[in-house]
Every structure is written in structure tokens, then in C-alpha cells.
Amino acid sequence: MIPPGLYGMADAGAGDPVESGAMLAAAGSRVIQLRAKGWSPDAIAAAARAMLPLLRAHGSLLIINDHPAVVAAVGADGVHIGQGDGDVAQTRALIGPGRLLGLSTHTPRQVDDAQAVADYIGFGPVFGTQTKATGYAPRGVDALADAVRRSRVPVVAIGGITRDNVSAVHSSGARCWAVIGDILRSPSPREAAGFFAAIE
């Protein structure tokens, strides 16, 4: 089961993901995704190996974006994939038993279809975001709440989440909230991450 609270994003597009992951874990995020678009599998594996002991020191899980073979190779805790990022059954086989499989969803139909294959789902973008081009318009909190009602697995809210709107996200019943911009743009990223991690 994915831990509740801040779903930390160690995004290589915003700086050193090892450094970001360590900061997020120290701030209280209990699950952190390593996302390194454009990196080779070997480079991602090297970053993951560097991150793991830093995260383990705080009891945090490591999820790797898009690369299920790397998950098993380095002993990470799971993988997160998007719609169209390969065969889900093959992804499950690659990561091995006992690891988490997360799947991004954007529509009610995708939420319904994900139930049979995912351990948790990401849903969004809830709000407008400049961090990642999803190809989908903002869904809003009502759609997020509907996804939570429909889903038998935990829901991670994604897209445009800030200190100003996270209370509405929390009230929707989402188990976690993924935040990048509002943490990294803060004068004190660790303090901002701690704010999101402390919400219960």
C-alpha cells in the first residue's frame, strides 16, 4: 500500500534528483518518484542506487518513472507508468512480486480500467500545470473526488497542486498529492515540502 501524504517528485528536469529526493525524504515525504525523462536506463539506475540509502534512512519508498526493468535491477519499491507506456502485464512481470505499480489516469474510463492492474493510480491534471504536458485539460476537484469514489485502489492527485488548493485536494479523499512547482519555487523547498508532508 502506498503511504499517504506528499508524493514527492525528484524530477531531473528541475535539478539533481538525488539531492531532491534526499530533501523530500528528510521533509517527511514517505514515497518519492524518480523521474528522469531523456536519461538512459543506466543513468537512472545509478541515480536510484544513490537515492535508495538516503530514502531508506527516513523510511521512504522509491518509485521509478517509466523504467520497470530498472526497478528490479536496483531494488526500488515500484514503477509508475502513463497511458500508453507499454503493456501493463509485461510491466508487472518486469518489476517482480511485491512491488507497486502506479498508473496515470485522466478520465473516468481510464480510472475504471486501471482497477484490475494498478496498485495505485495517479489522477489529473487536477489544476493547470506547467511542469508536464499531459494533453488533458484540468479536471478539477469534483472530477478528482469522483475518481476517488470510483477507485478501489489509492488515488494520487497530480497537476498544479499548491499550498492554496491542497486542502481541497485532501478533502476529495485522495491518499496522496504530487507536488513539484510549489515546492521548487519556494524560497525554502524543504520547508514547503514539510508543509505538504504534514497534512493528514
C-alpha positions as CSV (number, residue, x, y, z in Angstrom):
1,M,0.0,0.0,0.0
2,I,1.3,3.4,-0.9
3,P,1.9,5.6,2.1
4,P,-0.4,8.7,2.5
5,G,0.6,12.3,2.2
6,L,3.1,14.1,0.0
7,Y,4.0,12.1,-3.1
8,G,7.4,13.6,-3.7
9,M,8.8,14.2,-7.2
10,A,12.5,14.0,-7.7
11,D,12.4,15.4,-11.2
12,A,15.7,15.6,-13.1
13,G,14.2,18.4,-15.2
14,A,14.3,20.6,-12.1
15,G,17.8,19.8,-10.7
16,D,19.7,16.9,-9.2
17,P,17.1,14.2,-8.5
18,V,19.3,12.5,-5.8
19,E,19.6,15.8,-3.9
20,S,15.8,16.5,-4.4
21,G,14.9,13.0,-3.2
22,A,17.0,13.3,-0.1
23,M,15.5,16.7,0.7
24,L,11.9,15.4,0.2
25,A,12.5,12.3,2.4
26,A,14.0,14.5,5.1
27,A,11.0,16.8,4.9
28,G,8.6,13.9,5.5
29,S,7.6,12.5,2.1
30,R,7.2,8.8,2.5
31,V,7.1,8.0,-1.2
32,I,9.2,9.6,-3.8
33,Q,9.2,9.2,-7.6
34,L,12.4,9.4,-9.6
35,R,11.5,11.0,-12.9
36,A,14.4,11.5,-15.4
37,K,12.9,11.9,-18.9
38,G,15.6,11.5,-21.6
39,W,18.1,9.8,-19.3
40,S,19.4,6.4,-20.2
41,P,18.4,3.3,-18.1
42,D,22.0,3.1,-16.8
43,A,21.9,6.7,-15.6
44,I,18.6,6.3,-14.0
45,A,19.8,3.1,-12.2
46,A,22.9,5.0,-11.0
47,A,20.7,7.8,-9.6
48,A,18.3,5.3,-8.0
49,R,21.2,3.4,-6.3
50,A,22.4,6.7,-4.9
51,M,19.0,7.6,-3.7
52,L,17.9,4.4,-2.0
53,P,20.0,4.6,1.2
54,L,19.1,8.3,1.6
55,L,15.4,7.4,1.3
56,R,15.6,4.3,3.4
57,A,17.2,6.3,6.3
58,H,13.8,8.1,6.5
59,G,11.6,5.1,5.8
60,S,10.6,6.4,2.4
61,L,9.8,4.4,-0.7
62,L,11.4,4.9,-4.2
63,I,9.2,4.7,-7.3
64,I,10.8,4.9,-10.7
65,N,9.0,6.5,-13.6
66,D,8.7,4.6,-16.9
67,H,11.5,2.0,-16.4
68,P,10.2,-1.2,-14.9
69,A,13.5,-3.1,-15.6
70,V,15.4,-0.6,-13.6
71,V,13.1,-1.2,-10.6
72,A,14.0,-4.8,-10.3
73,A,17.7,-4.2,-11.1
74,V,18.2,-1.7,-8.2
75,G,15.7,-3.0,-5.7
76,A,13.3,0.0,-5.9
77,D,9.8,-0.2,-4.5
78,G,7.8,0.2,-7.6
79,V,7.2,1.8,-11.0
80,H,4.9,4.5,-12.3
81,I,3.8,4.5,-15.9
82,G,1.4,6.6,-18.1
83,Q,-1.3,5.7,-20.5
84,G,0.4,4.0,-23.5
85,D,3.7,3.4,-21.7
86,G,3.9,-0.2,-22.6
87,D,1.9,-3.4,-21.8
88,V,0.8,-3.4,-18.1
89,A,1.1,-7.2,-17.7
90,Q,4.7,-7.1,-19.0
91,T,5.4,-4.1,-16.7
92,R,4.1,-6.2,-13.8
93,A,6.3,-9.1,-14.8
94,L,9.4,-6.9,-15.1
95,I,9.1,-5.3,-11.6
96,G,8.6,-8.7,-9.9
97,P,6.4,-9.6,-7.0
98,G,5.7,-7.4,-4.0
99,R,6.4,-4.1,-5.8
100,L,4.0,-1.2,-6.5
101,L,2.6,-0.5,-10.0
102,G,1.2,3.0,-10.4
103,L,-0.7,4.1,-13.5
104,S,-1.6,7.7,-14.6
105,T,-5.3,8.2,-15.4
106,H,-7.2,11.2,-16.8
107,T,-10.7,10.1,-17.4
108,P,-13.4,8.0,-15.6
109,R,-13.0,5.2,-18.2
110,Q,-9.2,5.1,-17.5
111,V,-9.9,5.0,-13.8
112,D,-12.2,2.1,-14.2
113,D,-9.8,0.2,-16.4
114,A,-6.9,0.7,-14.0
115,Q,-8.6,-1.1,-11.2
116,A,-7.6,-4.6,-12.4
117,V,-4.0,-3.8,-13.0
118,A,-2.7,-1.0,-10.7
119,D,-1.8,-0.8,-7.0
120,Y,-2.5,2.9,-7.1
121,I,-3.5,5.5,-9.7
122,G,-2.4,9.0,-10.4
123,F,-5.3,11.2,-11.5
124,G,-5.2,14.6,-13.1
125,P,-4.2,17.2,-14.0
126,V,-6.4,18.4,-11.2
127,F,-5.4,22.0,-11.9
128,G,-3.4,23.7,-14.7
129,T,0.3,22.8,-14.6
130,Q,3.4,23.9,-16.5
131,T,5.6,21.1,-15.1
132,K,4.4,18.4,-17.5
133,A,2.4,18.5,-20.8
134,T,-0.3,15.9,-20.3
135,G,-2.5,16.7,-23.3
136,Y,-5.5,16.9,-21.0
137,A,-7.4,20.0,-19.7
138,P,-7.5,20.5,-15.9
139,R,-10.0,18.0,-14.4
140,G,-10.9,19.9,-11.3
141,V,-11.5,18.8,-7.7
142,D,-15.0,17.4,-8.4
143,A,-13.5,15.0,-11.0
144,L,-10.8,14.0,-8.6
145,A,-13.4,13.2,-5.9
146,D,-15.3,11.2,-8.5
147,A,-12.1,9.2,-9.3
148,V,-11.6,8.6,-5.6
149,R,-15.2,7.2,-5.3
150,R,-14.8,5.0,-8.4
151,S,-11.4,3.6,-7.4
152,R,-10.7,0.6,-5.2
153,V,-7.0,1.5,-5.1
154,P,-5.4,4.6,-3.6
155,V,-5.5,7.8,-5.7
156,V,-2.6,10.2,-6.1
157,A,-3.7,13.7,-7.2
158,I,-1.4,15.3,-9.8
159,G,-1.2,18.6,-11.6
160,G,-0.9,22.2,-10.3
161,I,-1.3,21.4,-6.6
162,T,-0.2,24.3,-4.4
163,R,-0.4,25.4,-0.7
164,D,-3.5,27.4,-1.7
165,N,-5.5,24.4,-3.1
166,V,-4.1,21.3,-1.4
167,S,-6.8,21.4,1.3
168,A,-9.5,20.9,-1.4
169,V,-7.4,18.0,-2.8
170,H,-7.1,16.5,0.7
171,S,-10.9,16.8,1.2
172,S,-11.6,14.9,-2.0
173,G,-10.3,11.8,-0.3
174,A,-7.1,11.5,-2.4
175,R,-4.5,9.5,-0.5
176,C,-1.5,11.5,-1.8
177,W,-0.8,14.7,-3.6
178,A,2.2,15.0,-6.1
179,V,3.8,18.5,-5.9
180,I,6.7,19.9,-7.9
181,G,6.4,23.5,-8.8
182,D,5.1,24.9,-5.5
183,I,8.0,23.2,-3.6
184,L,10.8,24.1,-6.0
185,R,9.7,27.7,-6.5
186,S,9.6,28.3,-2.7
187,P,12.4,30.2,-1.1
188,S,12.8,27.2,1.2
189,P,11.9,24.0,-0.7
190,R,12.4,21.8,2.3
191,E,10.0,24.0,4.4
192,A,7.5,23.8,1.6
193,A,7.8,20.1,1.3
194,G,7.4,19.8,5.0
195,F,4.1,21.7,4.7
196,F,2.7,19.3,2.2
197,A,4.0,16.3,4.1
198,A,2.4,17.3,7.4
199,I,-1.1,17.3,6.0
200,E,-3.1,14.4,7.5
